[in-house]
Amino acid sequence: MVCTGNICRSPTMEAVARHRIRELGLAIRVDSAGTTGWHEGEPPDPRTIETGEAAGFELRGLRARKVRREDFAEFDLILAADQGHLEALRRLAPAEALGRIRLFLGDRDLPDPYYGPREGFDHVLGLVRERLARWHGDRDGF
């Protein structure tokens, strides 16, 4: 799960995905990262934590990190929050990993709530929950 700084969208995607994976009884490793290292080692934005925890998702233990080249070998699927992240990931990825990089919402960007009002974090969480509610644990579901 990838966004810009790994403090808003991608930790939300990670926390909701972990919850969905537990619901499905699957053993899938999930992680999140940013295309930049601006917030390396920091927890998610407080608004991200508050929004997620109010809905029952745990985000306090997450820490921001930057995407590494090793991620393309370690993960079967890499999901970008928006078109800009998708392009950045494709530039960084080795050729054999390009087919495993996709947009999280499939055909549209997950909006960035960082510079907007608190309601934007609720909206992002809603979109993430809706998307993962339809997912059944398969890579082709994305």
KEKE-3310 file (N, C-alpha, C; in steps of 0.2 Angstrom, whole numbers, plus 5000, padded with zeros to 4 digits):
npx = (5004:5004:5007:5011:5018:5017:5008:4995:4985:4990:4993:4980:4975:4983:4979:4965:4966:4973:4963:4953:4959:4961:4947:4944:4952:4965:4982:4991:5004:5005:5010:5014:5020:5029:5031:5040:5053:5049:5043:5049:5049:5040:5024:5007:4997:4989:4976:4973:4975:4965:4953:4953:4954:4942:4934:4937:4950:4967:4980:4991:5003:5010:5023:5030:5038:5050:5047:5056:5068:5068:5055:5048:5052:5048:5034:5019:5010:5007:5000:4995:4990:4986:4987:4999:5008:5007:5014:5027:5030:5031:5042:5052:5052:5058:5058:5051:5042:5032:5019:5013:5009:4997:4982:4975:4961:4957:4951:4952:4958:4963:4958:4968:4968:4976:4978:4966:4949:4944:4934:4939:4947:4938:4931:4941:4943:4931:4930:4941:4937:4925:4931:4939:4930:4924:4934:4941:4953:4961:4974:4970:4959:4961)
npy = (4994:5011:5028:5046:5051:5041:5043:5045:5040:5027:5021:5020:5011:5000:4996:4994:4983:4974:4971:4966:4954:4947:4944:4936:4925:4923:4921:4933:4944:4961:4978:4995:5010:5025:5036:5045:5050:5059:5058:5048:5035:5041:5041:5038:5052:5062:5064:5053:5042:5045:5044:5031:5023:5027:5020:5007:5002:4998:5009:5015:5008:5009:5015:5027:5024:5024:5018:5004:4996:4983:4980:4976:4964:4957:4958:4952:4960:4977:4992:5007:5023:5034:5040:5047:5041:5028:5030:5034:5022:5013:5018:5015:5002:4985:4977:4965:4966:4975:4971:4969:4980:4991:5002:5006:5009:5004:5010:5024:5038:5038:5050:5063:5067:5076:5090:5095:5097:5089:5080:5074:5064:5055:5052:5046:5034:5028:5025:5016:5006:5002:4997:4986:4978:4971:4963:4947:4942:4938:4941:4945:4952:4965)
npz = (5000:4995:4997:4997:5009:5018:5029:5029:5018:5014:5027:5032:5022:5024:5038:5037:5028:5035:5045:5037:5031:5043:5045:5035:5037:5033:5029:5025:5022:5025:5021:5022:5013:5008:4994:4996:5008:5018:5031:5038:5050:5058:5066:5059:5053:5066:5063:5055:5063:5073:5065:5060:5072:5078:5071:5073:5069:5071:5071:5078:5080:5068:5057:5047:5032:5018:5001:4996:4984:4987:4990:4979:4976:4988:4989:4983:4977:4974:4979:4973:4979:4971:4954:4952:4962:4956:4944:4949:4956:4945:4939:4947:4949:4945:4929:4929:4939:4936:4932:4944:4950:4955:4954:4970:4971:4958:4946:4949:4958:4975:4985:4993:5009:5017:5016:5018:5026:5041:5038:5026:5029:5035:5023:5015:5023:5022:5008:5007:5015:5009:4997:5001:5007:4997:4993:4992:4995:4985:4973:4960:4963:4963)
capx = (5000:5008:5005:5016:5022:5015:5005:4987:4981:4993:4992:4973:4974:4986:4975:4959:4968:4975:4957:4949:4963:4959:4940:4944:4956:4970:4989:4994:5008:5003:5014:5013:5026:5028:5036:5045:5055:5048:5040:5052:5049:5034:5017:5002:4995:4984:4969:4972:4974:4958:4948:4954:4952:4935:4930:4939:4956:4973:4985:4996:5010:5013:5028:5031:5045:5050:5047:5063:5068:5067:5048:5046:5053:5045:5027:5016:5005:5009:4994:4996:4984:4984:4991:5006:5011:5008:5020:5033:5032:5033:5049:5057:5051:5061:5053:5047:5037:5027:5012:5010:5008:4990:4979:4971:4954:4956:4951:4952:4963:4961:4960:4973:4965:4981:4978:4959:4946:4944:4930:4942:4950:4932:4929:4946:4942:4925:4932:4945:4933:4921:4935:4941:4924:4923:4940:4941:4960:4965:4978:4966:4953:4963)
capy = (5000:5016:5035:5050:5051:5035:5045:5046:5035:5020:5017:5018:5005:4994:4995:4991:4977:4969:4969:4961:4948:4943:4942:4931:4920:4922:4923:4938:4950:4968:4984:5002:5014:5031:5037:5050:5048:5065:5056:5041:5034:5044:5038:5041:5059:5061:5063:5047:5038:5046:5042:5024:5020:5028:5014:5000:5000:5000:5012:5018:5005:5010:5020:5028:5022:5025:5012:5001:4992:4976:4979:4974:4956:4954:4958:4950:4965:4984:4996:5014:5027:5038:5040:5049:5035:5023:5032:5034:5015:5010:5021:5012:4994:4981:4975:4959:4968:4980:4969:4968:4987:4993:5008:5003:5009:5001:5015:5031:5040:5039:5057:5065:5071:5079:5098:5097:5097:5082:5075:5071:5057:5050:5050:5041:5028:5025:5022:5010:5001:4999:4993:4980:4974:4967:4959:4941:4939:4936:4946:4947:4956:4972)
capz = (5000:4994:4996:4997:5015:5022:5035:5028:5014:5014:5033:5032:5018:5028:5044:5035:5024:5040:5048:5032:5031:5049:5044:5030:5040:5028:5031:5020:5024:5022:5024:5018:5012:5005:4988:4999:5015:5022:5037:5040:5057:5061:5066:5055:5055:5071:5060:5052:5069:5076:5061:5060:5078:5079:5067:5076:5066:5074:5067:5082:5080:5062:5057:5040:5028:5010:4997:4994:4979:4989:4991:4973:4977:4994:4989:4976:4974:4976:4977:4974:4981:4965:4948:4953:4965:4951:4940:4953:4957:4939:4937:4952:4949:4940:4924:4931:4945:4933:4932:4951:4953:4953:4958:4975:4969:4952:4940:4951:4963:4982:4987:4998:5014:5021:5017:5018:5032:5045:5034:5021:5032:5035:5016:5013:5026:5019:5001:5008:5018:5003:4992:5004:5009:4991:4991:4995:4997:4979:4970:4954:4965:4963)
cpx = (5005:5005:5011:5021:5021:5012:4998:4984:4984:4992:4985:4972:4977:4982:4969:4960:4969:4968:4953:4953:4961:4952:4940:4948:4962:4977:4993:4998:5006:5008:5012:5020:5024:5033:5041:5047:5053:5046:5043:5052:5044:5028:5013:5000:4990:4977:4967:4971:4967:4953:4947:4952:4945:4931:4933:4946:4962:4978:4991:5003:5013:5018:5029:5038:5044:5050:5054:5062:5066:5060:5045:5047:5050:5038:5024:5011:5007:5003:4995:4990:4982:4989:4998:5010:5012:5014:5026:5035:5034:5040:5054:5057:5055:5056:5048:5042:5031:5020:5009:5009:5001:4988:4975:4963:4952:4956:4951:4957:4959:4963:4964:4969:4969:4979:4970:4956:4946:4940:4933:4945:4944:4930:4934:4945:4936:4927:4936:4941:4928:4925:4937:4935:4922:4928:4940:4948:4964:4968:4974:4960:4955:4965)
cpy = (5006:5023:5039:5049:5045:5037:5046:5040:5028:5017:5015:5012:4999:4992:4991:4984:4972:4966:4964:4955:4944:4940:4936:4925:4918:4924:4927:4943:4956:4973:4990:5006:5021:5032:5042:5047:5054:5063:5050:5041:5037:5040:5041:5048:5057:5060:5056:5042:5039:5043:5034:5021:5021:5022:5007:4998:5002:5003:5015:5015:5006:5015:5021:5026:5023:5018:5010:4997:4985:4974:4975:4966:4953:4954:4956:4955:4972:4989:5003:5018:5031:5037:5042:5044:5029:5024:5031:5026:5012:5012:5017:5005:4991:4979:4970:4961:4973:4978:4968:4975:4989:4999:5004:5003:5007:5006:5022:5032:5040:5046:5058:5069:5076:5087:5100:5097:5089:5077:5071:5064:5052:5047:5045:5034:5024:5022:5016:5005:4998:4995:4986:4976:4969:4963:4953:4938:4937:4942:4949:4952:4963:4974)
cpz = (5000:4993:4996:5003:5019:5029:5035:5025:5015:5021:5034:5028:5021:5034:5042:5032:5030:5043:5043:5031:5037:5048:5040:5032:5036:5031:5025:5024:5021:5025:5020:5018:5009:4999:4990:5006:5020:5029:5040:5047:5061:5061:5061:5057:5060:5069:5057:5058:5072:5072:5061:5066:5080:5076:5069:5072:5070:5070:5072:5082:5073:5062:5049:5038:5021:5007:4995:4988:4981:4990:4985:4972:4982:4993:4982:4973:4978:4974:4979:4975:4975:4959:4948:4957:4960:4947:4943:4954:4951:4937:4941:4951:4944:4935:4926:4936:4942:4933:4939:4954:4950:4957:4964:4973:4962:4946:4942:4957:4970:4984:4993:5003:5018:5022:5017:5025:5035:5041:5029:5023:5033:5028:5014:5016:5023:5012:5002:5011:5013:4998:4995:5006:5003:4989:4995:4996:4991:4976:4964:4956:4965:4956)
residu = (MET:VAL:CYS:THR:GLY:ASN:ILE:CYS:ARG:SER:PRO:THR:MET:GLU:ALA:VAL:ALA:ARG:HIS:ARG:ILE:ARG:GLU:LEU:GLY:LEU:ALA:ILE:ARG:VAL:ASP:SER:ALA:GLY:THR:THR:GLY:TRP:HIS:GLU:GLY:GLU:PRO:PRO:ASP:PRO:ARG:THR:ILE:GLU:THR:GLY:GLU:ALA:ALA:GLY:PHE:GLU:LEU:ARG:GLY:LEU:ARG:ALA:ARG:LYS:VAL:ARG:ARG:GLU:ASP:PHE:ALA:GLU:PHE:ASP:LEU:ILE:LEU:ALA:ALA:ASP:GLN:GLY:HIS:LEU:GLU:ALA:LEU:ARG:ARG:LEU:ALA:PRO:ALA:GLU:ALA:LEU:GLY:ARG:ILE:ARG:LEU:PHE:LEU:GLY:ASP:ARG:ASP:LEU:PRO:ASP:PRO:TYR:TYR:GLY:PRO:ARG:GLU:GLY:PHE:ASP:HIS:VAL:LEU:GLY:LEU:VAL:ARG:GLU:ARG:LEU:ALA:ARG:TRP:HIS:GLY:ASP:ARG:ASP:GLY:PHE)
# end
